[in-house]
Amino acid sequence: MKNLTIDLKTTAVVVIDLQKGIAEREGLAPLSGWDVIERNNELLASLKNTDALITLVRVKNQGTEGFFPVTDNQITSKAPFPVEMTEFSTAIANDADAKNVITVDKHNWGAFYGTDLDVQLRRRGIKTIILTGIATSIGVDTTAREAAQAGYDLILVPDAMTDVNAIAHQSTLDYIFPRLGKVRSLAEVQAAIDQAK
């Protein structure tokens, strides 16, 4: 496995659904939401006000515009998240000194379909996405597939992700992510960021 190199000018970190209604609940696995928040805080702090772009993505369904397909496993509630549950859990979201942060509201599993994420990235010359967040096998996986199909290079950071199911998390890491991009530890990514500065 080659050493990881990152060009900050063409790199964005995209953080999926680290918001109070998702990241701060019980029952996530294999990591707690609090562990994932802490690890993402570390990553985002290292990218604050660098040439890289920090992109915070959250689910912000408003009832009828939500994602409610007809399935065998029906969602019981179509009510929108209360406003306080859509607030970001990362420290940088409320850091007025951070100048390289954008936010994206999504209404589907993935962060690309039905949002302006692709436009935001392309207009800034982004070629590489560092991807983290919750849930590994749902929002993160869907966003990874959309990004790969759109031609972005991906760096997937499993120790900055978690899921509602540890088996689904591991299966996605083992069988899907290596086919979409580079799977690297947070320590490897941080080392590459330090070298790029």
C-alpha atoms as one frame of an Amber mdcrd trajectory, in Angstrom:
protein
   0.000   0.000   0.000   1.502   3.333  -1.102   1.916   6.232   1.277  -1.007
   8.615   1.159  -0.439  12.038  -0.378  -2.977  14.854  -0.270  -3.146  18.130
  -2.194  -5.122  20.385   0.138  -6.127  22.769  -2.689  -8.047  20.014  -4.449
  -9.314  18.152  -1.376 -12.548  18.352   0.600 -13.505  16.465   3.707 -17.199
  15.531   3.538 -18.723  14.640   6.904 -22.038  12.776   6.741 -24.831  13.291
   9.296 -22.862  14.226  12.410 -25.899  15.949  13.863 -27.624  15.737  17.216
 -30.482  13.525  16.025 -28.103  10.890  14.666 -24.614  11.116  16.177 -25.735
  11.751  19.747 -28.045   8.762  20.096 -27.384   5.428  21.761 -26.916   2.099
  20.013 -24.381   2.954  17.317 -21.686   0.375  16.524 -18.858  -0.450  16.437
 -18.015   3.052  17.718 -20.239   5.328  19.746 -21.411   8.531  18.136 -19.359
  10.461  20.674 -16.197   8.637  19.583 -16.912   9.498  15.960 -17.623  13.139
  16.828 -14.331  13.354  18.736 -12.331  11.826  15.887 -13.972  14.084  13.325
 -13.313  17.102  15.539  -9.627  16.165  15.479  -9.623  15.820  11.683 -11.555
  19.032  11.072  -9.392  21.032  13.475  -6.318  20.003  11.468  -7.974  21.322
   8.276  -9.365  24.560   9.708  -8.459  27.544   7.517  -6.218  25.489   5.233
  -6.642  25.273   1.454  -8.898  22.241   1.946 -12.685  22.523   2.030 -14.681
  21.273   5.023 -18.191  20.166   4.076 -20.721  19.323   6.791 -23.723  17.376
   5.499 -26.931  16.739   7.429 -30.319  15.164   6.871 -32.906  17.899   7.092
 -36.141  16.335   5.885 -39.197  18.511   5.950 -42.042  16.004   5.869 -43.193
  15.558   2.282 -39.744  16.158   0.800 -38.298  13.305   2.861 -37.051   9.988
   1.508 -39.837   7.460   2.044 -39.690   4.656  -0.527 -42.185   1.814  -0.381
 -40.164  -1.065   1.079 -40.509  -4.279   3.077 -39.047  -2.427   6.068 -41.324
   0.598   6.278 -40.293   3.675   8.226 -42.839   4.242  10.967 -42.626   8.031
  11.163 -42.635  10.559   8.351 -42.340  13.512  10.703 -39.398  15.855  10.087
 -36.541  15.991  12.559 -37.141  18.614  15.233 -34.900  21.620  14.541 -32.611
  20.919  17.501 -31.939  17.395  16.158 -30.613  18.805  12.879 -27.944  20.905
  14.605 -24.395  19.809  13.802 -22.457  17.955  16.501 -18.977  18.951  15.323
 -17.130  21.762  17.066 -16.198  23.504  13.822 -19.865  24.003  12.901 -20.085
  26.749  15.510 -16.569  28.136  15.059 -16.921  31.655  13.628 -13.177  31.753
  12.932 -13.352  28.796  10.524 -13.455  30.273   7.008 -13.306  27.112   4.879
 -16.546  25.414   6.013 -19.729  24.933   4.010 -22.912  23.050   4.889 -25.195
  20.922   2.742 -28.723  19.809   3.607 -29.721  16.487   2.076 -33.056  14.717
   1.803 -31.866  11.283   0.698 -29.286   8.757   1.878 -26.545  10.225  -0.313
 -25.195  13.764  -0.191 -25.124  14.334  -3.964 -28.571  13.607  -5.345 -30.905
  16.582  -4.969 -28.255  18.885  -3.447 -25.710  21.390  -4.771 -22.748  19.446
  -3.354 -21.294  18.549  -6.752 -21.486  22.191  -7.913 -19.904  23.421  -4.685
 -17.006  20.980  -5.051 -16.376  21.395  -8.773 -16.403  25.199  -8.651 -13.650
  25.014  -6.056 -11.591  22.580  -8.119 -12.054  19.666  -5.706 -10.844  16.313
  -7.017 -10.426  14.286  -3.816 -12.955  13.667  -1.054 -12.030  12.485   2.429
 -15.235  10.819   3.629 -16.382  10.249   7.231 -19.604  10.099   9.249 -22.702
   8.058  10.051 -24.011   5.562   9.032 -21.234   3.696   7.254 -23.552   1.381
   5.301 -26.210   3.987   4.535 -25.377   7.688   4.178 -21.605   7.270   3.928
 -21.799   4.321   1.527 -24.375   5.997  -0.728 -22.358   9.211  -0.839 -19.197
   7.235  -1.614 -20.879   5.491  -4.537 -22.273   8.774  -5.865 -18.864  10.461
  -5.552 -17.038   7.616  -7.294 -19.561   7.627 -10.132 -19.059  11.396 -10.479
 -15.306  10.889 -10.886 -13.988  11.991  -7.495 -11.065  10.217  -5.864 -12.048
   8.948  -2.423 -10.226   8.512   0.862 -12.473   6.623   3.270 -11.683   6.835
   6.988 -13.359   3.914   8.830 -12.229   4.930  12.318 -14.095   8.224  11.824
 -17.335   6.381  10.919 -19.895   4.198  12.635 -23.222   2.546  11.907 -26.449
   1.343  13.467 -25.160  -2.201  12.903 -21.559  -3.362  13.405 -21.910  -6.174
  10.838 -23.168  -3.752   8.174 -20.310  -1.374   9.015 -17.669  -4.096   8.619
 -19.222  -5.561   5.494 -19.181  -2.154   3.810 -15.526  -1.677   4.793 -14.545
  -5.135   3.569 -16.474  -5.412   0.316 -17.522  -1.972  -0.940 -15.094   0.758
   0.104 -11.902  -0.858  -1.309 -13.626  -0.864  -4.713 -14.506   2.839  -4.495
 -11.341   4.434  -3.146  -8.504   4.290  -0.644  -9.384   3.055   2.854  -7.052
   4.697   5.367  -6.880   5.167   9.128  -7.353   8.563  10.723  -3.666   8.510
  11.714  -2.613   7.959   8.092  -4.857  10.772   6.899  -3.599  13.117   9.591
   0.004  12.341   8.662  -0.728  13.121   5.008  -2.424  16.395   5.991   0.540
  17.379   8.147   2.894  16.652   5.264   0.738  18.681   2.852   0.723  21.821
   5.009
